Amino acid sequence: MLELHVWGPAFFLPSIDPQCLATIAYFVQAVPKEAWVLVASSDPSLSPTNELPALKNGETWVSRFRNIVDYLWQYSNGEWGLDRSLDGLEKADKAAFSAFIEAKGQPLLDLSFYVSSQNYYGKISPAYGTILQWPNQWIIPPKLRNAAKARTEHLGLSSLDLQAIEEQRSREHSAAVAAGKIPKNLIQRPQDTVSSLLGKTPQQNKFKLDALTAEFFEPLQELLGHKTYFLSDKCPSTLDCLALGYLSLSYIPDLPYPWLRESLQTKAPRLVLYVEGMRRKCFGLVGVSDSFSPSPNTSLLPWRPPEGVTISRIGSTLVNTLADATPILRDIRMNNRLQEVAKSSDSGLSPQEKRAISSFAEARKLDTYISVATAITIVGAFFGYMFHEGLIVAKSDVDKERGGEAEVALNIEDII
């Protein structure tokens, strides 16, 4: 029995992650229902690569949508492949637009879900709170948000993060008060909303968002045309699964600041109809409670409840979090993960890429060890110098001095 581990449900979808949704859609359309189970573990540490979605087959783990699709093709000798009937041109389109969806769709979801503080604190963080177990509810969402902000920093849309802006204003205000530039009792202005903030700029951010959404939605709508699926009218392909994962999270979530949803409705209305139809076919309506109970036979998805939290898993999570927060340990763990990816047979990397990653990891590991040795040498030299100068006195020396003082006092008493 194949086990597909994913991030849990949100917004009446079976997962809050686009890659997980794409993988679920592929399984629904390609793999017999009795051959697999869907587990909303919402715990990437279960997978050796620390990623979800992850497919478990006995002792074998495979992560990421593309690798899972390739594994299913090999495992079933091509029987569970959606792309069997594609010709050469259609396969080229599939490869090109799959890369396009991941490259253009992920930054938009990052901006909408994580960078926008209204959406993150209003909907996304609470959604993770319902599917994560303690202590991951407090650890994973901020980590995902920081990663998303780092991925989208080059887009110049950090103003969507109102909390960061308010914190910066607060720091500047405190500095100005400390410098005596403004009175302490000055009343601060009310907190901005995203709409008012964007309205105060020369439409720069709005133009950027419009350009980003147009670059993503319009080519996809042109490819879809009036067909049932992206590449044909007959049957879906892996491209349809991947597109459903990203487009459904762009359209279906009801967020406080729904700029992504409104852009999809305005710029690509045919994609909206496509998402609604594919959602009914692949997912139906999914609640969070569905993932924590065995699925009835009438359900589209073969849910199996995730395992309960254990003391050992809690301890492992806390230790890993502490290690990731410690610079040297974080570097060592990162190097180990890179080497695991390079050695993995299901990484999807070419031999040249594996050698390059392995060499890079070895070089980083050597640099880390050199840094540790240098730090230890410096600390040792520092304490050696203090000991030599008498700034640090050994305990035995102190005891001898105290003993000598006591002996002198005793001799004086004898003389008297």
C-alpha positions, 0 to 999 in steps of 0.5 A, spaced: 500 500 500 502 506 497 502 512 503 502 519 500 504 524 506 501 531 505 500 538 508 493 537 511 487 540 508 485 548 508 480 552 505 475 546 503 481 543 499 485 537 501 492 541 502 494 547 503 500 546 499 500 547 491 505 541 490 501 536 495 495 538 491 498 537 484 500 530 487 493 528 490 490 530 483 495 525 479 493 520 484 486 521 483 486 520 476 492 515 475 492 510 481 487 505 483 483 508 489 485 501 493 492 502 491 494 508 496 492 512 502 492 519 503 495 521 510 495 529 512 501 528 516 503 535 515 510 533 518 516 534 513 521 531 518 517 524 516 521 524 509 528 523 509 529 529 505 525 533 510 519 535 504 512 534 503 509 531 499 512 524 500 510 518 497 512 512 502 512 505 499 515 500 504 522 503 506 522 507 500 521 514 500 520 519 494 519 527 495 516 532 490 511 532 485 515 530 479 519 525 482 513 521 485 510 522 478 517 518 475 517 513 480 509 511 479 511 510 472 517 506 473 513 502 479 507 501 474 511 499 468 507 505 465 500 503 467 499 509 472 502 514 467 497 520 465 502 522 459 502 516 455 498 518 449 502 525 448 506 526 442 512 529 441 510 537 441 505 536 447 510 533 451 515 539 450 509 543 451 508 539 458 515 540 460 515 547 458 509 550 462 510 545 468 517 549 469 513 555 467 507 554 473 512 552 478 517 558 477 511 564 476 506 561 481 510 559 487 512 567 488 505 569 487 502 564 492 508 566 497 506 574 496 499 572 497 499 567 503 505 569 507 508 576 505 501 579 506 501 580 513 493 581 513 492 574 509 498 571 513 495 573 520 488 573 518 487 566 515 494 562 513 497 562 520 490 559 523 489 554 518 496 551 519 494 551 527 488 547 525 492 541 522 499 542 526 500 538 532 504 541 538 509 544 538 509 545 530 503 549 530 508 555 533 515 553 529 513 551 522 508 557 520 514 562 522 519 558 518 515 557 512 513 565 512 521 567 513 522 562 507 517 565 502 519 572 504 526 570 502 524 567 496 520 574 494 525 579 496 527 580 489 520 582 487 520 589 491 513 588 494 515 587 502 510 593 503 505 587 503 508 585 510 505 591 514 507 588 521 514 589 518 513 596 516 509 598 523 515 595 527 520 599 522 516 605 524 516 604 531 523 603 531 524 610 527 519 613 532 523 610 538 530 613 535 527 620 534 524 620 541 530 618 544 534 624 540 529 629 542 526 630 535 519 629 536 515 630 543 514 623 547 506 624 547 505 625 539 499 621 537 501 616 532 497 615 526 492 609 525 495 603 522 495 602 515 491 597 511 494 594 505 489 598 500 491 604 504 498 603 504 498 601 496 494 607 495 499 612 498 504 610 493 505 612 486 501 605 484 508 602 483 506 596 487 499 595 484 503 595 477 508 590 480 502 585 482 498 586 476 504 585 471 506 578 475 499 576 475 498 577 468 505 574 466 502 567 470 495 567 468 494 570 461 499 564 457 495 559 461 489 561 459 491 562 452 494 555 452 487 552 455 483 556 449 477 552 449 479 545 450 477 541 456 484 540 458 491 544 457 493 539 452 487 536 449 480 535 450 480 527 451 484 526 458 488 530 463 496 530 463 501 531 469 500 539 467 493 539 469 495 536 475 500 541 477 496 547 474 490 545 478 495 545 485 497 552 483 491 555 480 486 552 486 490 556 491 490 562 487 482 562 486 479 558 492 481 561 499 477 567 501 483 571 504 482 578 507 486 581 501 484 577 495 488 581 490 490 574 487 483 571 486 481 578 483 486 578 478 485 571 476 477 572 475 479 579 471 484 576 467 483 569 466 475 567 467 476 561 463 481 558 468 476 560 473 471 555 470 477 550 469 479 550 476 472 549 478 471 543 474 477 540 476 476 541 483 469 537 483 473 532 479 479 531 483 477 533 490 470 535 492 469 539 498 474 537 503 474 539 511 479 538 516 476 533 520 476 529 513 483 527 514 483 525 521 478 519 520 477 514 515 474 515 509 467 512 507 467 508 500 463 514 497 469 519 498 474 521 492 480 521 497 482 515 501 484 518 507 487 515 513 488 518 519 495 520 521 499 517 527 498 521 534 504 525 536 509 522 541 514 524 546 520 522 542 517 526 536 516 532 540 523 531 543 526 530 536 522 537 533 525 541 539 532 538 538 532 540 531 529 547 532 534 548 537 539 546 532 537 550 526 537 556 530 544 555 532 549 557 526 554 552 526 549 546 528 545 549 522 551 549 517 552 542 519 545 540 518 545 543 511 551 540 509 548 533 511 542 534 507 545 536 501 549 530 501 543 526 502 540 529 496 546 528 492 546 521 494 539 520 493 537 515 487 530 519 487 533 526 487 531 527 479 538 530 479 543 528 473 550 525 475 554 532 474 549 535 478 550 530 484 557 531 483 557 538 484 552 538 490 556 533 493 563 537 492 559 544 494 557 540 501 564 537 502 567 544 501 562 547 506 563 542 511 570 543 511 569 551 512 565 549 518 570 545 521 575 550 520 571 555 523 570 551 529 577 549 530 579 557 529 574 559 534 576 554 539 583 556 538 582 563 539 578 561 546 583 557 548 589 562 547 584 567 550 584 563 557 591 561 556 593 569 556 589 570 562 591 564 566 599 567 564 597 574 567 594 571 573 587 574 571 585 567 572 588 563 579 587 555 579 583 553 585 589 549 588 594 556 588 588 559 592 588 554 597 595 554 598 595 562 599 589 561 604 593 555 607 599 560 608 596 566 611 593 561 616 600 558 618 602 565 619 597 567 623 598 561 627 605 563 628 604 570 630 599 567 636 604 562 638 609 568 639 604 572 643 
